Amino acid sequence: MDPDASAARRALDAALADPARLDAAPVTALGAADAAALDAALRAFADAHGASALPVLEALGAARLDRVVRKAARLAVYRLGQRGVAAPPRPAPRPVIERRQERAGRAWLSAVDGSGSRAVWVLFETVLGALELCSLIVNDEVGIVDAAGGEITKKRLETELAALRASQKLPWVEVDPARALQAVGEALSVHQARGTAAPAAFQRWARLFSAAPIAPVPSGEGDPARVDQAPALLDLPEMVGWFLDPESVQADALEMLQARESKLVVSDQAKLERERAILHRVVEREMGAGARARWARRLAEMVFVFQATGRPEQAALAEAAARALGDVSRDTRNDPFALALAQRALDVAAEVALGRLSAAEVSRKPGAP
């Protein structure tokens, strides 16, 4: 056998397992062999391996190779076909479908309520172009409280948004989707820190969100005048529910009621001092480092809401109060906003004690009605 053809045959045999191994060297050797030797080498290769030789022979028949080699390879394939040896049919080419990642196209946030909860809506566009609305309630103490949603049309979305704006007690603003994803990510971080799991209903959405660091507490000195005025924010409709949990101050509220109803003759000044002492005690006990950080972050979120709804003065008051609470060098017993939160809690707890309000109705525990 021609030495070039012998070398090519060895290369052909080696390429049976992987036709891609048929590199330039054996092809060059085949091209260097005379036509008869080339034909004999390919015939012997085809006879020896039958159908297994077809992928290699078809590779040799590719348009990029030497014409003489291509012709000999195609002739070898033809001969195998005449003997009934054929390659299995190739699968039909699959249609090319553009694969897009699901992405958040629009998003909405509500203001923060007095328990640290807020609503989050995120509208995702699916890989097939459909729309899915993820509706969540997140809380800064427990994480994700509730999850719902599903496929929605654009028309239905606008109807739902209109109904929401008409019925919601809290302001509802459209935001950059990244801000909403951050809010959900922070809620997931709360679950991680507490070692808890999100509700089962969230699992269908879990792949679309990831945990995110909780926003830092606002820092820097607040405007002293605005810090003093900040308690006025609690008169706004969206912040009437901002107060400490009445259940946690129930005993203090009873003590305050007893002091007011005492038949002992004491001066008004003494009564005021007694109530002030109770108030300071509540703030010192209930507004520790973790609590004041949460309230500062809640206020910072309200700064964004006030700005988004065109209320710059309220935004400035909320920012000043947030900075004051975030300043750990300040004594919270002298912080106007902290004192206002505690005073309102005591007043509400007193109403509960007198039977004028339901404890469940005014609870500030996350997820309470």
C-alpha positions in Angstrom: 0.0 0.0 0.0 1.2 3.6 -0.7 2.9 4.9 2.4 0.7 8.0 2.4 -2.4 6.0 2.0 -1.3 3.7 4.9 -0.8 6.7 7.2 -4.1 8.1 6.1 -5.8 4.8 6.9 -4.5 4.7 10.4 -5.7 8.3 10.9 -9.2 7.3 9.5 -9.4 4.4 12.0 -8.4 6.7 14.9 -11.1 9.1 13.8 -13.9 6.6 14.1 -14.7 7.5 17.8 -14.6 11.2 17.0 -14.7 12.5 13.4 -13.6 15.9 14.6 -10.1 14.3 15.2 -9.7 14.1 11.4 -7.3 17.0 11.2 -5.2 18.3 8.4 -2.5 15.7 8.5 -4.4 12.6 7.3 -6.3 14.7 4.8 -3.0 15.9 3.4 -1.8 12.3 3.2 -4.9 11.2 1.3 -4.5 14.1 -1.1 -0.9 13.1 -1.7 -1.8 9.5 -2.6 -2.6 8.7 -6.2 -6.2 8.2 -7.2 -6.1 4.4 -7.2 -4.4 4.2 -3.8 -6.9 6.8 -2.4 -9.9 4.9 -3.7 -8.5 1.6 -2.4 -7.8 3.1 1.1 -11.3 4.5 1.4 -12.9 1.3 0.0 -11.0 -0.8 2.6 -12.0 1.6 5.4 -15.6 1.4 4.4 -15.6 -2.3 4.1 -14.0 -2.7 7.5 -16.3 -0.5 9.4 -19.6 -0.3 7.5 -22.0 2.2 8.9 -19.5 3.4 11.5 -17.4 4.7 8.7 -20.1 7.0 7.4 -19.5 10.0 9.7 -15.8 10.0 8.8 -16.5 9.6 5.1 -19.1 12.4 5.2 -16.5 14.6 7.0 -14.1 13.9 4.1 -16.8 14.9 1.6 -17.1 18.4 3.1 -16.7 21.3 0.6 -13.6 22.7 2.3 -11.4 19.7 1.5 -9.4 18.8 -1.7 -11.7 18.0 -4.6 -10.1 14.6 -5.4 -10.5 13.6 -1.7 -14.1 14.8 -1.7 -15.0 12.8 -4.8 -13.4 9.6 -3.5 -15.2 9.9 -0.1 -18.5 10.5 -1.7 -18.0 7.5 -4.0 -17.2 5.4 -0.9 -20.5 6.6 0.7 -22.3 5.7 -2.5 -21.0 2.2 -2.5 -22.1 1.6 1.1 -25.5 2.9 0.2 -25.7 0.4 -2.7 -25.1 -2.3 -0.2 -27.9 -1.0 2.0 -25.7 0.7 4.5 -26.9 4.2 5.2 -26.5 6.7 8.0 -29.6 7.2 10.2 -31.8 10.2 9.1 -30.8 13.4 10.6 -33.3 15.1 13.0 -35.2 18.0 11.5 -33.7 21.3 12.5 -35.4 22.8 15.5 -36.9 26.3 15.1 -34.8 29.0 16.6 -36.6 30.6 19.5 -35.1 33.6 21.2 -34.7 32.8 24.9 -35.2 35.9 27.0 -34.8 36.1 30.7 -37.9 37.0 32.7 -37.4 40.7 33.6 -39.2 43.1 35.9 -40.8 45.7 33.6 -42.8 47.9 36.1 -43.2 48.0 39.8 -45.2 49.8 42.6 -44.7 50.3 46.3 -47.0 51.4 49.0 -46.0 53.6 51.9 -44.9 51.9 55.1 -47.6 51.3 57.8 -47.1 51.4 61.5 -46.1 47.7 61.7 -43.3 48.1 59.2 -45.3 46.4 56.4 -45.8 47.6 52.8 -47.2 46.2 49.6 -45.0 45.5 46.6 -46.2 44.8 43.1 -43.7 43.7 40.4 -44.7 43.1 36.8 -42.6 40.5 35.0 -42.5 39.9 31.3 -42.1 36.1 30.7 -39.9 34.4 28.2 -42.8 34.1 25.9 -43.8 37.8 26.2 -46.7 37.3 28.6 -47.1 39.4 31.7 -47.2 38.1 35.3 -47.9 40.2 38.3 -46.2 39.3 41.6 -48.1 40.8 44.6 -46.3 40.8 48.0 -46.6 42.1 51.5 -43.2 42.6 53.1 -42.3 43.5 56.6 -39.1 44.8 58.1 -39.3 42.5 61.1 -40.5 39.2 59.8 -39.8 39.3 56.0 -42.3 38.3 53.4 -45.8 38.1 55.0 -47.9 37.2 52.0 -47.6 36.4 48.2 -50.0 36.2 45.4 -50.4 36.9 41.7 -50.2 35.3 38.3 -50.7 36.0 34.6 -52.4 39.3 33.8 -53.3 41.3 30.7 -52.4 44.9 30.2 -56.1 45.9 30.4 -56.6 44.0 33.6 -53.5 45.5 35.1 -54.8 49.0 34.5 -58.1 48.1 36.0 -56.5 46.6 39.1 -54.3 49.7 39.5 -57.2 52.1 39.3 -59.1 50.1 41.9 -56.0 50.0 44.1 -55.5 53.7 44.0 -59.2 54.3 44.8 -59.2 51.9 47.8 -55.8 52.1 49.3 -55.4 54.0 52.6 -51.7 54.3 52.0 -50.0 56.2 49.1 -49.2 53.9 46.2 -46.4 55.0 43.8 -44.8 53.5 40.7 -41.1 53.0 41.2 -38.1 51.8 39.3 -38.3 48.0 39.3 -34.8 47.9 41.0 -36.3 49.7 44.1 -39.0 47.1 44.4 -36.6 44.2 43.9 -34.5 45.8 46.7 -37.5 45.9 49.0 -38.2 42.2 48.4 -34.5 41.4 48.7 -34.3 43.0 52.1 -37.3 41.0 53.2 -35.5 37.8 52.1 -32.4 38.9 54.2 -34.7 39.2 57.2 -35.7 35.6 56.7 -32.0 34.6 56.4 -31.2 36.4 59.6 -34.1 34.9 61.5 -33.7 31.4 60.1 -37.3 31.4 58.8 -38.8 30.6 55.4 -40.9 32.7 53.2 -44.6 31.6 52.8 -45.2 28.6 50.5 -47.0 30.9 48.1 -43.8 32.8 47.4 -42.0 29.7 46.1 -43.3 30.2 42.5 -41.7 33.6 42.5 -38.5 32.8 44.4 -36.3 32.4 41.4 -36.9 36.0 40.4 -35.6 37.6 43.6 -32.5 37.4 45.6 -31.6 38.5 49.1 -30.2 42.0 49.4 -28.4 43.9 52.2 -30.8 45.9 54.4 -30.5 49.7 53.7 -28.3 51.5 56.2 -29.8 53.7 58.9 -29.8 57.4 57.8 -26.9 59.3 59.2 -25.9 62.9 59.8 -27.4 65.6 62.0 -31.0 66.5 61.2 -32.3 70.1 61.1 -33.1 70.8 64.8 -36.2 72.8 64.0 -37.6 70.1 61.7 -36.8 67.4 64.3 -39.0 69.3 66.7 -41.8 69.6 64.1 -41.6 66.0 62.9 -44.3 64.6 65.3 -46.8 66.5 63.1 -46.3 63.8 60.5 -48.3 61.5 62.7 -51.4 63.5 62.0 -51.2 62.6 58.2 -53.8 60.0 57.1 -51.1 57.6 56.0 -49.3 57.8 59.4 -52.1 57.7 61.9 -51.2 54.0 62.4 -47.6 54.8 63.4 -47.2 54.1 67.1 -45.5 51.5 69.3 -47.4 48.2 69.8 -50.1 49.0 72.4 -49.9 45.5 73.9 -46.2 46.2 74.9 -47.3 49.3 76.9 -50.5 48.0 78.3 -49.2 48.0 81.9 -47.8 51.5 81.5 -51.1 52.8 80.1 -53.0 51.3 83.1 -50.5 53.0 85.5 -51.0 56.3 83.7 -54.8 55.9 83.9 -54.6 55.1 87.7 -52.4 58.2 88.2 -54.9 60.4 86.5 -57.8 59.0 88.4 -56.1 58.9 91.8 -58.0 60.6 94.6 -54.8 61.8 96.1 -54.4 65.5 96.1 -51.4 66.3 94.1 -50.4 69.3 91.9 -50.9 69.3 88.2 -47.1 69.7 87.9 -46.7 66.4 89.9 -49.2 64.6 87.6 -47.3 65.9 84.5 -44.0 64.8 85.9 -45.4 61.3 86.7 -46.8 60.9 83.2 -43.5 62.2 81.8 -41.6 59.6 83.8 -43.9 56.8 82.4 -43.4 58.1 78.9 -39.6 58.2 79.2 -39.6 54.7 80.7 -41.6 53.4 77.7 -39.2 55.0 75.2 -36.1 53.7 76.9 -37.5 50.2 77.1 -39.2 50.0 73.6 -36.8 52.1 71.5 -33.6 50.1 71.8 -31.0 50.1 69.1 -32.8 47.7 66.8 -36.2 49.4 67.1 -34.8 52.9 66.6 -33.0 51.7 63.5 -36.2 50.2 62.1 -38.2 53.4 62.7 -35.4 55.4 61.1 -35.5 53.2 58.0 -39.3 53.5 57.9 -39.0 57.2 58.0 -36.4 57.2 55.2 -38.8 55.2 53.1 -41.5 57.8 53.8 -39.1 60.5 52.6 -39.1 58.7 49.2 -42.9 58.4 49.2 -43.4 62.1 50.1 -41.1 63.1 47.4 -42.8 60.9 44.9 -46.2 62.3 45.8 -45.0 66.0 45.6 -44.8 66.8 49.3 -41.3 68.3 49.9 -42.0 69.8 53.3 -43.2 66.5 54.7 -40.2 64.8 53.1 -37.9 67.2 54.9 -39.6 66.6 58.3 -39.3 62.8 57.8 -35.7 63.1 56.8 -34.9 65.1 59.9 -36.7 62.7 62.1 -34.9 59.7 60.5 -31.5 61.3 61.0 -32.2 62.1 64.6 -33.3 58.5 65.3 -30.3 57.2 63.4 -27.9 59.2 65.5 -26.9 56.8 68.3 -25.3 59.6 70.3 -28.8 61.1 70.9 -30.8 60.0 73.9 -34.1 58.7 72.5 -35.9 59.8 75.7 -35.5 63.3 74.4 -36.3 62.6 70.8 -39.6 64.3 69.8 -40.6 61.6 67.3 -39.8 58.7 69.6 -41.8 60.4 72.4 -44.7 60.9 70.0 -44.7 57.2 69.0 -44.8 56.2 72.6 -47.4 58.7 73.7 -49.8 57.6 71.0 -49.2 54.0 71.9 -50.1 54.8 75.6 -53.2 56.6 74.5 -54.3 53.7 72.3 -53.6 51.2 75.0 -55.6 53.2 77.4 -58.6 53.2 75.0 -58.2 49.4 74.8 -58.2 49.2 78.6 -61.4 51.2 78.8 -63.1 49.0 76.2 -63.3 51.7 73.6 -61.0 49.9 71.1 -60.3 46.3 70.2 -56.8 45.1 70.9 -56.7 43.1 67.7 -57.7 46.2 65.7 -54.9 48.3 66.9 -52.1 45.7 67.1 -48.9 46.7 65.5 -47.7 43.1 65.2 -46.8 42.3 61.5 -49.7 40.6 59.8 -52.2 41.7 62.3 -55.6 42.8 60.9 
